[in-house]
Amino acid sequence: MKHWLRRAAALWIAAVLFANQAAAAPAISAKRAVVLDAATGRVLFAQHAEERAGMASTTKIMTGLLVAETCELDAPVEIPPEAVGVEGSSLSLEAGEVLRVETLLYGLLLHSGNDAAVALAIYCDGSVEAFADRMNRRAWELGLWDTHFVNPHGLDAEGHYSTALDLARLAAAAMENEVFRQVVSTKTIVLEGRSFTNHNKLLWQYDGADGVKTGYTQATGRILVSSAVRDGRRLIAVTMDDGNDWADHAALLDYGFARLQGESP
Protein backbone atom coordinates (compact mmCIF):
# COMPACT_ATOMS: atom_id res chain seq x y z
CA MET A 1 0.00 0.00 0.00
CA LYS A 2 2.78 2.43 0.94
CA HIS A 3 4.55 1.68 -2.35
CA TRP A 4 1.35 2.40 -4.27
CA LEU A 5 0.85 5.67 -2.39
CA ARG A 6 4.42 6.78 -3.06
CA ARG A 7 4.00 5.97 -6.76
CA ALA A 8 0.70 7.85 -6.94
CA ALA A 9 2.24 10.84 -5.19
CA ALA A 10 5.18 10.83 -7.60
CA LEU A 11 2.84 10.73 -10.59
CA TRP A 12 0.77 13.58 -9.17
CA ILE A 13 3.88 15.72 -8.60
CA ALA A 14 5.08 15.00 -12.14
CA ALA A 15 1.69 15.99 -13.54
CA VAL A 16 1.71 19.25 -11.56
CA LEU A 17 5.23 20.07 -12.71
CA PHE A 18 4.28 19.40 -16.34
CA ALA A 19 1.16 21.52 -16.06
CA ASN A 20 3.13 24.38 -14.54
CA GLN A 21 5.76 24.08 -17.26
CA ALA A 22 3.11 24.02 -20.01
CA ALA A 23 1.34 27.00 -18.47
CA ALA A 24 4.48 29.14 -18.46
CA ALA A 25 4.07 31.28 -21.56
CA PRO A 26 7.32 32.13 -23.34
CA ALA A 27 8.82 35.60 -23.18
CA ILE A 28 9.11 36.86 -26.76
CA SER A 29 10.38 39.94 -28.57
CA ALA A 30 7.31 40.51 -30.76
CA LYS A 31 5.08 43.53 -30.26
CA ARG A 32 2.09 41.45 -31.39
CA ALA A 33 1.70 37.68 -31.39
CA VAL A 34 -0.76 34.80 -31.29
CA VAL A 35 -0.84 31.01 -31.33
CA LEU A 36 -3.98 29.42 -32.76
CA ASP A 37 -5.28 25.87 -32.83
CA ALA A 38 -6.16 25.69 -36.52
CA ALA A 39 -8.85 23.03 -36.12
CA THR A 40 -10.86 24.72 -33.39
CA GLY A 41 -9.85 28.37 -33.67
CA ARG A 42 -8.91 28.37 -30.00
CA VAL A 43 -6.33 30.99 -29.04
CA LEU A 44 -3.56 29.41 -26.97
CA PHE A 45 -1.41 32.52 -26.61
CA ALA A 46 -2.04 36.18 -27.37
CA GLN A 47 -0.06 39.38 -27.02
CA HIS A 48 -1.70 42.51 -28.48
CA ALA A 49 -3.13 40.06 -31.02
CA GLU A 50 -6.00 42.33 -32.10
CA GLU A 51 -3.91 45.46 -32.64
CA ARG A 52 -3.98 46.64 -36.27
CA ALA A 53 -0.69 47.14 -38.11
CA GLY A 54 0.87 46.77 -41.54
CA MET A 55 1.31 43.15 -42.65
CA ALA A 56 4.05 43.44 -45.31
CA SER A 57 4.46 40.33 -47.48
CA THR A 58 2.24 38.14 -45.32
CA THR A 59 -0.36 39.85 -47.54
CA LYS A 60 0.63 37.21 -50.09
CA ILE A 61 -1.11 34.53 -48.02
CA MET A 62 -4.41 35.97 -49.24
CA THR A 63 -3.08 36.52 -52.76
CA GLY A 64 -1.84 32.94 -52.92
CA LEU A 65 -5.07 31.53 -51.50
CA LEU A 66 -7.22 33.33 -54.08
CA VAL A 67 -4.98 32.17 -56.92
CA ALA A 68 -5.04 28.60 -55.59
CA GLU A 69 -8.83 28.72 -55.30
CA THR A 70 -9.60 30.21 -58.72
CA CYS A 71 -6.79 29.59 -61.23
CA GLU A 72 -5.57 26.61 -63.24
CA LEU A 73 -1.92 25.99 -62.37
CA ASP A 74 -0.87 25.25 -65.95
CA ALA A 75 -2.59 28.33 -67.42
CA PRO A 76 -0.20 30.69 -69.25
CA VAL A 77 0.20 34.25 -67.97
CA GLU A 78 1.63 36.99 -70.17
CA ILE A 79 3.49 39.40 -67.91
CA PRO A 80 1.91 42.87 -68.17
CA PRO A 81 4.00 46.08 -68.11
CA GLU A 82 2.53 46.98 -64.70
CA ALA A 83 4.31 43.96 -63.15
CA VAL A 84 7.76 45.03 -64.30
CA GLY A 85 10.06 46.93 -61.93
CA VAL A 86 7.87 46.64 -58.84
CA GLU A 87 10.00 47.65 -55.85
CA GLY A 88 11.20 45.19 -53.25
CA SER A 89 11.69 41.45 -53.72
CA SER A 90 11.30 40.48 -57.35
CA LEU A 91 11.44 37.68 -59.90
CA SER A 92 12.85 40.19 -62.43
CA LEU A 93 9.90 39.61 -64.71
CA GLU A 94 9.92 41.12 -68.20
CA ALA A 95 6.91 42.48 -70.04
CA GLY A 96 5.56 40.06 -72.62
CA GLU A 97 7.23 36.92 -71.29
CA VAL A 98 4.89 34.03 -70.55
CA LEU A 99 4.99 31.91 -67.40
CA ARG A 100 2.53 29.44 -65.94
CA VAL A 101 0.35 30.35 -62.99
CA GLU A 102 2.15 27.64 -61.02
CA THR A 103 5.56 29.25 -61.55
CA LEU A 104 4.28 32.66 -60.50
CA LEU A 105 2.53 31.16 -57.46
CA TYR A 106 5.75 29.53 -56.23
CA GLY A 107 7.64 32.74 -56.97
CA LEU A 108 5.02 34.63 -54.96
CA LEU A 109 5.02 32.43 -51.87
CA LEU A 110 8.61 31.12 -51.75
CA HIS A 111 10.64 34.01 -53.20
CA SER A 112 8.05 36.64 -52.20
CA GLY A 113 8.07 38.25 -55.62
CA ASN A 114 6.16 41.53 -55.60
CA ASP A 115 6.12 41.53 -59.39
CA ALA A 116 4.59 38.04 -59.35
CA ALA A 117 1.85 39.38 -57.06
CA VAL A 118 0.98 42.15 -59.51
CA ALA A 119 1.08 39.79 -62.51
CA LEU A 120 -1.25 37.32 -60.81
CA ALA A 121 -3.62 40.05 -59.62
CA ILE A 122 -3.98 41.47 -63.12
CA TYR A 123 -4.34 37.97 -64.59
CA CYS A 124 -7.14 37.15 -62.16
CA ASP A 125 -9.14 40.38 -62.18
CA GLY A 126 -7.75 42.76 -64.78
CA SER A 127 -6.25 45.25 -62.31
CA VAL A 128 -4.62 45.47 -58.91
CA GLU A 129 -7.59 47.48 -57.62
CA ALA A 130 -10.14 44.87 -58.71
CA PHE A 131 -8.07 42.09 -57.16
CA ALA A 132 -7.80 44.05 -53.90
CA ASP A 133 -11.60 44.22 -53.87
CA ARG A 134 -11.68 40.44 -54.20
CA MET A 135 -9.17 40.13 -51.34
CA ASN A 136 -11.39 42.24 -49.10
CA ARG A 137 -14.52 40.27 -50.00
CA ARG A 138 -12.73 37.03 -49.12
CA ALA A 139 -11.50 38.57 -45.86
CA TRP A 140 -15.09 39.38 -44.87
CA GLU A 141 -16.18 35.85 -45.80
CA LEU A 142 -13.55 34.55 -43.39
CA GLY A 143 -14.63 36.94 -40.64
CA LEU A 144 -11.39 38.95 -40.70
CA TRP A 145 -12.99 42.16 -39.49
CA ASP A 146 -9.67 43.89 -38.68
CA THR A 147 -8.05 43.30 -42.06
CA HIS A 148 -8.08 45.48 -45.16
CA PHE A 149 -6.12 45.08 -48.39
CA VAL A 150 -5.02 47.76 -50.82
CA ASN A 151 -2.56 45.70 -52.88
CA PRO A 152 -1.59 42.04 -53.48
CA HIS A 153 2.03 42.22 -52.28
CA GLY A 154 2.07 44.11 -48.97
CA LEU A 155 4.23 47.12 -49.77
CA ASP A 156 3.36 49.89 -47.31
CA ALA A 157 0.13 51.68 -48.19
CA GLU A 158 -2.44 53.66 -46.26
CA GLY A 159 -5.40 51.48 -45.33
CA HIS A 160 -3.46 48.22 -45.73
CA TYR A 161 -3.44 46.43 -42.38
CA SER A 162 -4.25 43.34 -40.36
CA THR A 163 -3.77 41.89 -36.88
CA ALA A 164 -1.87 38.87 -35.58
CA LEU A 165 -5.17 37.13 -34.86
CA ASP A 166 -6.61 37.80 -38.32
CA LEU A 167 -3.40 36.63 -40.00
CA ALA A 168 -3.55 33.42 -37.98
CA ARG A 169 -7.16 32.83 -38.99
CA LEU A 170 -6.31 33.58 -42.63
CA ALA A 171 -3.39 31.15 -42.54
CA ALA A 172 -5.54 28.44 -40.96
CA ALA A 173 -8.04 28.80 -43.80
CA ALA A 174 -5.32 28.89 -46.45
CA MET A 175 -3.69 25.72 -45.12
CA GLU A 176 -6.96 23.88 -45.78
CA ASN A 177 -6.38 24.43 -49.51
CA GLU A 178 -4.31 21.57 -50.92
CA VAL A 179 -2.56 23.64 -53.59
CA PHE A 180 -1.65 26.43 -51.19
CA ARG A 181 -0.47 23.94 -48.56
CA GLN A 182 1.75 22.13 -51.07
CA VAL A 183 3.37 25.35 -52.24
CA VAL A 184 4.19 26.85 -48.83
CA SER A 185 5.56 23.54 -47.53
CA THR A 186 8.04 23.29 -50.42
CA LYS A 187 11.65 24.05 -49.51
CA THR A 188 13.14 24.38 -52.99
CA ILE A 189 11.85 23.89 -56.52
CA VAL A 190 12.80 24.61 -60.13
CA LEU A 191 10.03 25.61 -62.54
CA GLU A 192 10.42 26.82 -66.12
CA GLY A 193 14.14 27.31 -65.55
CA ARG A 194 13.65 29.40 -62.40
CA SER A 195 14.89 28.19 -59.03
CA PHE A 196 13.00 29.13 -55.86
CA THR A 197 14.06 28.62 -52.24
CA ASN A 198 11.56 29.18 -49.46
CA HIS A 199 12.37 32.12 -47.16
CA ASN A 200 10.74 30.29 -44.25
CA LYS A 201 13.71 28.88 -42.28
CA LEU A 202 11.40 26.99 -39.92
CA LEU A 203 10.88 24.39 -42.64
CA TRP A 204 14.47 23.32 -41.99
CA GLN A 205 14.66 24.17 -38.28
CA TYR A 206 11.40 23.08 -36.62
CA ASP A 207 9.99 19.56 -36.51
CA GLY A 208 6.58 19.50 -38.16
CA ALA A 209 6.79 22.97 -39.74
CA ASP A 210 4.94 23.16 -43.07
CA GLY A 211 4.34 26.87 -43.80
CA VAL A 212 3.54 29.66 -44.28
CA LYS A 213 5.02 33.16 -45.03
CA THR A 214 7.58 35.76 -44.02
CA GLY A 215 7.23 39.54 -44.35
CA TYR A 216 9.24 42.69 -43.82
CA THR A 217 9.21 46.38 -44.53
CA GLN A 218 11.05 49.08 -42.64
CA ALA A 219 7.74 50.38 -41.33
CA THR A 220 6.31 47.04 -40.17
CA GLY A 221 9.45 45.27 -38.99
CA ARG A 222 9.80 41.52 -39.35
CA ILE A 223 6.56 39.54 -39.57
CA LEU A 224 6.26 35.78 -39.60
CA VAL A 225 3.29 33.47 -39.97
CA SER A 226 4.13 29.81 -39.34
CA SER A 227 2.31 26.49 -39.35
CA ALA A 228 3.34 23.20 -37.77
CA VAL A 229 1.68 19.82 -37.31
CA ARG A 230 2.32 17.26 -34.59
CA ASP A 231 0.18 14.24 -33.68
CA GLY A 232 -2.42 15.37 -36.18
CA ARG A 233 -2.85 18.83 -34.64
CA ARG A 234 -1.99 21.99 -36.58
CA LEU A 235 -0.91 25.19 -34.85
CA ILE A 236 -0.59 28.60 -36.46
CA ALA A 237 1.79 31.12 -34.89
CA VAL A 238 2.08 34.79 -35.85
CA THR A 239 4.54 37.44 -34.72
CA MET A 240 4.55 41.06 -35.88
CA ASP A 241 7.45 43.48 -35.47
CA ASP A 242 9.76 40.83 -34.05
CA GLY A 243 13.54 40.94 -34.38
CA ASN A 244 13.91 37.41 -33.01
CA ASP A 245 11.11 35.68 -34.89
CA TRP A 246 12.69 32.31 -35.68
CA ALA A 247 13.47 31.56 -32.03
CA ASP A 248 10.19 33.09 -30.86
CA HIS A 249 8.16 30.88 -33.18
CA ALA A 250 9.93 27.75 -31.99
CA ALA A 251 9.14 28.75 -28.40
CA LEU A 252 5.53 29.66 -29.20
CA LEU A 253 4.88 26.46 -31.10
CA ASP A 254 6.48 24.37 -28.36
CA TYR A 255 4.25 26.12 -25.85
CA GLY A 256 1.15 25.55 -27.96
CA PHE A 257 1.83 21.86 -28.48
CA ALA A 258 2.48 21.44 -24.74
CA ARG A 259 -0.92 22.99 -24.08
CA LEU A 260 -2.54 20.51 -26.46
CA GLN A 261 -0.73 17.43 -25.18
CA GLY A 262 -3.13 14.89 -23.81
CA GLU A 263 -6.20 16.45 -25.46
CA SER A 264 -8.22 14.63 -28.10
CA PRO A 265 -7.82 15.88 -31.71
Phi, psi and chi 1 to 4 in degrees:
 res  aa     phi    psi   chi1   chi2   chi3   chi4
   1 MET       -  -45.2  177.9   64.0   72.8      -
   2 LYS   -62.4  -39.6  -71.6 -177.7  178.8  179.3
   3 HIS   -61.5  -43.2  174.9   73.6      -      -
   4 TRP   -63.2  -40.6 -178.0   86.3      -      -
   5 LEU   -65.8  -40.4  -71.5  172.8      -      -
   6 ARG   -63.9  -41.6  -76.3 -162.8  -61.1  -92.7
   7 ARG   -65.0  -42.6 -179.3  173.6  176.4   78.9
   8 ALA   -63.5  -41.3      -      -      -      -
   9 ALA   -63.8  -40.5      -      -      -      -
  10 ALA   -64.1  -42.0      -      -      -      -
  11 LEU   -64.8  -39.6  -69.5  172.0      -      -
  12 TRP   -64.2  -43.6  179.8   81.1      -      -
  13 ILE   -62.6  -42.2  -68.4  170.7      -      -
  14 ALA   -62.5  -40.6      -      -      -      -
  15 ALA   -64.1  -41.6      -      -      -      -
  16 VAL   -64.4  -43.3  169.9      -      -      -
  17 LEU   -62.8  -41.8  -71.2  174.1      -      -
  18 PHE   -64.0  -43.4  176.7   79.8      -      -
  19 ALA   -62.0  -41.9      -      -      -      -
  20 ASN   -64.9  -40.4  -72.5  -21.0      -      -
  21 GLN   -64.0  -44.2 -177.7 -179.0   21.7      -
  22 ALA   -66.0  -30.9      -      -      -      -
  23 ALA   -80.0  -12.0      -      -      -      -
  24 ALA   -80.4  100.1      -      -      -      -
  25 ALA   -66.8  142.5      -      -      -      -
  26 PRO   -71.4  147.6   26.3  -34.5      -      -
  27 ALA   -84.6  124.1      -      -      -      -
  28 ILE  -126.1  166.7   59.2  172.7      -      -
  29 SER   -91.0  -12.7  -58.2      -      -      -
  30 ALA   -68.4  144.1      -      -      -      -
  31 LYS   -74.2  -31.9  -71.6 -173.1  177.2  179.1
  32 ARG  -138.0  138.4  -52.0  164.6 -163.6   88.8
  33 ALA  -159.3  158.8      -      -      -      -
  34 VAL  -158.6  151.5   73.1      -      -      -
  35 VAL  -125.9  128.0  177.7      -      -      -
  36 LEU  -124.5  134.9 -171.5   76.0      -      -
  37 ASP   -77.2  111.3 -178.7  -15.5      -      -
  38 ALA   -63.0  -33.8      -      -      -      -
  39 ALA   -72.5  -38.1      -      -      -      -
  40 THR  -106.8  -18.1   65.0      -      -      -
  41 GLY    80.0    6.5      -      -      -      -
  42 ARG   -72.6  132.9 -179.9  159.1   61.5  109.6
  43 VAL   -85.6  121.8  173.9      -      -      -
  44 LEU   -98.2  -20.4  -56.8  173.9      -      -
  45 PHE  -156.0  140.1  174.0   93.3      -      -
  46 ALA  -149.2  139.3      -      -      -      -
  47 GLN  -144.5  104.1 -179.4  169.3  -70.1      -
  48 HIS    50.2   39.2  -55.4  -61.8      -      -
  49 ALA   -71.1  -16.3      -      -      -      -
  50 GLU  -109.8   19.1  -62.5  179.7   80.1      -
  51 GLU   -88.4  124.4 -176.1  175.9  -72.9      -
  52 ARG   -72.9  140.7  -66.7  179.2  178.0 -178.4
  53 ALA  -162.5  167.0      -      -      -      -
  54 GLY   -62.0  149.6      -      -      -      -
  55 MET  -115.2   -1.2   57.9 -175.0  128.8      -
  56 ALA    49.9 -140.7      -      -      -      -
  57 SER   -75.6   -3.9  -76.6      -      -      -
  58 THR   -66.8  -12.1   58.7      -      -      -
  59 THR   -49.3  -36.0  -63.5      -      -      -
  60 LYS   -68.3  -11.1  -65.5  173.6  178.5  126.5
  61 ILE   -61.4  -46.9  -63.0  171.7      -      -
  62 MET   -67.7  -43.3  178.0   62.8   88.0      -
  63 THR   -57.4  -48.1  -56.6      -      -      -
  64 GLY   -64.8  -38.3      -      -      -      -
  65 LEU   -62.8  -46.4  173.8   60.0      -      -
  66 LEU   -63.3  -40.7  -69.0  177.0      -      -
  67 VAL   -63.9  -44.8  171.3      -      -      -
  68 ALA   -62.9  -34.2      -      -      -      -
  69 GLU   -77.3  -28.2  -72.0  177.4  -23.8      -
  70 THR  -120.6  -14.0   60.8      -      -      -
  71 CYS  -113.2  148.9  -61.6      -      -      -
  72 GLU   -80.0  130.1  -64.8  -67.1  -27.9      -
  73 LEU   -64.8  -30.9  -66.8 -178.4      -      -
  74 ASP   -92.1    6.3   60.1   -6.0      -      -
  75 ALA   -69.2  138.1      -      -      -      -
  76 PRO   -79.5  142.3   28.7  -33.5      -      -
  77 VAL  -124.7  119.8  178.1      -      -      -
  78 GLU   -85.2  124.0 -178.6  174.6  -20.3      -
  79 ILE   -69.1  120.9  -55.4  -54.9      -      -
  80 PRO   -80.9  159.3   31.7  -35.7      -      -
  81 PRO   -57.8  -32.0  -24.3   33.2      -      -
  82 GLU   -63.9  -20.5  -64.0   91.6  -27.8      -
  83 ALA   -90.5   -1.7      -      -      -      -
  84 VAL   -94.3  132.3  177.1      -      -      -
  85 GLY    77.2   19.0      -      -      -      -
  86 VAL   -65.0  135.5 -177.8      -      -      -
  87 GLU   -67.1  162.4   65.8  176.3  -70.1      -
  88 GLY    84.6 -159.8      -      -      -      -
  89 SER   -60.0  142.2   55.4      -      -      -
  90 SER  -150.7  152.7  166.7      -      -      -
  91 LEU   -94.5    2.4  -54.8 -171.2      -      -
  92 SER    57.4   46.3  -60.8      -      -      -
  93 LEU   -67.9  150.5  -61.5  176.5      -      -
  94 GLU  -119.2  140.5  -63.4 -178.8    3.0      -
  95 ALA   -59.6  133.9      -      -      -      -
  96 GLY    92.9  -20.5      -      -      -      -
  97 GLU   -70.3  155.4   70.1  173.1  -49.1      -
  98 VAL  -119.3  126.7  177.6      -      -      -
  99 LEU  -132.0  154.3  -65.8  170.2      -      -
 100 ARG   -73.6  155.3  -64.6 -164.6  -52.9  -91.1
 101 VAL   -53.5  -42.9  165.9      -      -      -
 102 GLU   -56.8  -45.8  180.0 -175.6   33.2      -
 103 THR   -62.3  -44.4  -58.3      -      -      -
 104 LEU   -66.5  -35.2  -68.4  170.8      -      -
 105 LEU   -66.4  -43.5 -175.1   59.9      -      -
 106 TYR   -65.7  -39.6  -85.5   89.8      -      -
 107 GLY   -64.4  -32.3      -      -      -      -
 108 LEU   -68.0  -49.5  173.7   84.3      -      -
 109 LEU   -92.4  -25.4  -67.8  171.5      -      -
 110 LEU   -94.4  -50.8  -88.4   62.5      -      -
 111 HIS   -89.3  -12.2 -170.5   72.0      -      -
 112 SER    63.3   41.7 -157.9      -      -      -
 113 GLY   -70.2  117.1      -      -      -      -
 114 ASN   -68.5  -33.6  -66.4  -27.5      -      -
 115 ASP   -68.6  -34.9   49.0   -2.3      -      -
 116 ALA   -64.1  -36.8      -      -      -      -
 117 ALA   -61.8  -44.8      -      -      -      -
 118 VAL   -66.6  -43.6  172.5      -      -      -
 119 ALA   -61.2  -42.5      -      -      -      -
 120 LEU   -69.4  -38.3  -73.2  167.5      -      -
 121 ALA   -62.0  -45.4      -      -      -      -
 122 ILE   -68.6  -37.7  -66.9  174.2      -      -
 123 TYR   -61.4  -42.2  171.4   76.4      -      -
 124 CYS   -72.8  -43.8  -72.0      -      -      -
 125 ASP  -131.6    3.9  -75.6  -44.6      -      -
 126 GLY    90.6  -21.5      -      -      -      -
 127 SER  -160.1  159.3   71.2      -      -      -
 128 VAL   -62.4  -40.6  164.8      -      -      -
 129 GLU   -63.7  -43.5  -65.9   75.6   16.2      -
 130 ALA   -66.1  -37.8      -      -      -      -
 131 PHE   -67.7  -38.6 -171.6   78.0      -      -
 132 ALA   -61.1  -37.3      -      -      -      -
 133 ASP   -60.9  -41.8  -72.9  -18.2      -      -
 134 ARG   -64.1  -40.5 -176.8 -161.2  -69.3 -100.9
 135 MET   -58.9  -43.5  -63.3  171.4   82.0      -
 136 ASN   -69.8  -36.2  -71.9  -42.6      -      -
 137 ARG   -63.0  -42.3  -70.7 -165.3  -58.7  -88.5
 138 ARG   -67.1  -36.7 -168.6   71.1  173.3   95.5
 139 ALA   -61.0  -43.5      -      -      -      -
 140 TRP   -65.2  -38.5  -82.8   92.2      -      -
 141 GLU   -59.7  -34.2  -70.4  171.9    1.9      -
 142 LEU   -86.9   -1.3  -67.4  171.5      -      -
 143 GLY    76.2   27.3      -      -      -      -
 144 LEU   -90.8   78.2  -50.8 -179.2      -      -
 145 TRP   -72.4  -19.2  -45.8  125.6      -      -
 146 ASP  -107.2   29.6  -69.5  -53.1      -      -
 147 THR  -127.3  137.9  -64.7      -      -      -
 148 HIS  -147.1  133.9 -172.9  -97.5      -      -
 149 PHE  -109.2  140.4  -63.1   98.8      -      -
 150 VAL  -115.2  -26.6  174.2      -      -      -
 151 ASN  -145.4  169.5   60.6   56.5      -      -
 152 PRO   -92.8   -1.4   33.7  -35.4      -      -
 153 HIS  -115.5  -27.5   39.7   60.1      -      -
 154 GLY   100.5    6.0      -      -      -      -
 155 LEU   -60.0  145.4  -69.1  172.6      -      -
 156 ASP   -53.9  131.8  -63.0  -32.0      -      -
 157 ALA  -156.5  143.3      -      -      -      -
 158 GLU   -62.0  134.2 -175.0  176.3   -6.6      -
 159 GLY    83.1    9.4      -      -      -      -
 160 HIS  -109.5  106.9 -167.9   91.1      -      -
 161 TYR  -158.1  165.4   56.8   80.6      -      -
 162 SER  -157.2 -170.4 -171.7      -      -      -
 163 THR  -130.2  164.7   67.0      -      -      -
 164 ALA   -59.5  -41.4      -      -      -      -
 165 LEU   -66.2  -44.5 -178.0   56.6      -      -
 166 ASP   -63.9  -40.4  -88.1    8.7      -      -
 167 LEU   -63.2  -37.2  -74.6  174.4      -      -
 168 ALA   -65.3  -44.1      -      -      -      -
 169 ARG   -65.2  -39.2  -70.6  169.9  172.6  164.3
 170 LEU   -62.2  -46.0  170.3   58.5      -      -
 171 ALA   -63.5  -39.1      -      -      -      -
 172 ALA   -60.7  -42.3      -      -      -      -
 173 ALA   -67.2  -42.8      -      -      -      -
 174 ALA   -63.5  -37.1      -      -      -      -
 175 MET   -71.8   -8.2  -68.4  -59.9  -75.6      -
 176 GLU   -80.1  -15.5  -66.6  178.5    0.5      -
 177 ASN   -86.9  122.6 -178.4  -76.4      -      -
 178 GLU   -60.8  -42.5 -177.0  178.3   -1.1      -
 179 VAL   -64.5  -49.4  171.1      -      -      -
 180 PHE   -58.2  -46.7 -178.4   94.1      -      -
 181 ARG   -60.4  -41.3 -172.1  170.8   61.8 -111.1
 182 GLN   -63.8  -42.3  174.5   62.1   40.4      -
 183 VAL   -64.9  -51.9  173.6      -      -      -
 184 VAL   -72.9  -14.5  -63.8      -      -      -
 185 SER   -90.2   -4.7   65.3      -      -      -
 186 THR   -79.3  130.9  -60.8      -      -      -
 187 LYS   -82.3  -51.3  -66.6  179.3  178.7  177.9
 188 THR  -143.7  150.5   60.9      -      -      -
 189 ILE  -159.8  151.8 -165.7  169.8      -      -
 190 VAL  -119.8  124.3  177.5      -      -      -
 191 LEU  -134.4  129.6  -66.2  167.4      -      -
 192 GLU    49.5   40.6  -62.3 -170.8  -87.5      -
 193 GLY    79.2    3.7      -      -      -      -
 194 ARG  -109.3  132.9  -66.7  172.3  179.8  -97.3
 195 SER  -102.6  130.2  178.5      -      -      -
 196 PHE  -123.3  134.9  -56.9  118.5      -      -
 197 THR  -121.4  129.9  -62.5      -      -      -
 198 ASN   -65.3  133.8 -155.7  -45.0      -      -
 199 HIS   -74.2  -12.1  -70.7  178.8      -      -
 200 ASN   -81.4   98.4 -177.0    3.3      -      -
 201 LYS   -66.8  -20.5  -65.3  180.0 -178.7  179.9
 202 LEU   -63.1  -24.1  -69.7  177.9      -      -
 203 LEU   -60.0  -29.5  -63.6  179.1      -      -
 204 TRP   -95.1  -25.3  -71.9  -93.6      -      -
 205 GLN  -102.0  -22.6  -62.6  175.0   -6.2      -
 206 TYR  -122.5  125.9 -168.7   82.7      -      -
 207 ASP   -63.1  122.0 -177.7   29.5      -      -
 208 GLY    93.9   -6.0      -      -      -      -
 209 ALA   -65.8  135.6      -      -      -      -
 210 ASP  -143.4   22.3   63.7  -10.6      -      -
 211 GLY   163.4 -178.9      -      -      -      -
 212 VAL  -131.3  -48.2  -71.7      -      -      -
 213 LYS  -160.5  141.7 -170.4   69.5 -173.8   73.3
 214 THR   -97.9  165.3   61.5      -      -      -
 215 GLY  -159.7  149.4      -      -      -      -
 216 TYR  -163.6  133.4  171.4   80.5      -      -
 217 THR  -138.5  164.5   71.4      -      -      -
 218 GLN   -61.3  -33.8 -171.0  171.9    1.0      -
 219 ALA   -75.1  -37.6      -      -      -      -
 220 THR   -89.7  -24.0   65.3      -      -      -
 221 GLY    76.2 -173.8      -      -      -      -
 222 ARG   -76.0  132.4  -67.3  174.9   60.8   87.8
 223 ILE  -125.8  139.6  -55.6  175.7      -      -
 224 LEU  -141.5  130.9  179.2   60.0      -      -
 225 VAL  -116.1  122.9  179.9      -      -      -
 226 SER  -125.5  157.9   68.0      -      -      -
 227 SER  -134.8  142.0  167.7      -      -      -
 228 ALA  -148.4  147.9      -      -      -      -
 229 VAL  -125.2  130.8  176.8      -      -      -
 230 ARG  -141.6  135.0  -70.4 -176.1 -178.1  174.3
 231 ASP    52.1   37.4  -60.8  -37.9      -      -
 232 GLY    78.4    4.5      -      -      -      -
 233 ARG  -110.6  130.4  -54.9  -67.9  -67.5  -89.4
 234 ARG  -102.9  131.2  180.0 -176.2  -57.8  -78.6
 235 LEU  -112.9  144.0  -66.9 -177.5      -      -
 236 ILE  -114.7  127.9  -54.9  -67.5      -      -
 237 ALA  -118.6  142.5      -      -      -      -
 238 VAL  -134.9  132.5  179.4      -      -      -
 239 THR  -127.9  142.4   53.9      -      -      -
 240 MET  -127.8  133.3  -56.2 -179.7   75.3      -
 241 ASP    58.2   66.0 -161.6   -4.7      -      -
 242 ASP  -134.8  112.1 -174.7   -1.9      -      -
 243 GLY   -79.0   -5.5      -      -      -      -
 244 ASN  -129.4   44.9 -166.2   34.5      -      -
 245 ASP   -67.9  -36.8   48.1    8.8      -      -
 246 TRP   -61.4  -49.8  -54.8  118.0      -      -
 247 ALA   -66.5  -39.1      -      -      -      -
 248 ASP   -63.4  -39.3  -76.2  -13.2      -      -
 249 HIS   -68.1  -38.6  -85.9 -113.7      -      -
 250 ALA   -60.2  -43.1      -      -      -      -
 251 ALA   -67.7  -41.0      -      -      -      -
 252 LEU   -67.4  -41.5  -72.6  167.8      -      -
 253 LEU   -67.9  -41.4  -69.9  167.2      -      -
 254 ASP   -58.1  -44.1  -78.3  -13.4      -      -
 255 TYR   -61.6  -45.0  169.8   76.5      -      -
 256 GLY   -63.4  -44.1      -      -      -      -
 257 PHE   -66.9  -34.2  -76.7  120.8      -      -
 258 ALA   -63.2  -38.3      -      -      -      -
 259 ARG   -63.8  -35.0  -72.5  -83.4  -53.3  -89.3
 260 LEU   -83.9  -16.3  -67.4  179.9      -      -
 261 GLN   -58.2  131.3 -171.0  168.2   -7.8      -
 262 GLY    92.0  -13.4      -      -      -      -
 263 GLU   -86.4  155.6  -62.5 -178.8    5.5      -
 264 SER   -78.9  140.9  -61.4      -      -      -
 265 PRO   -59.9      -  -19.7   30.7      -      -
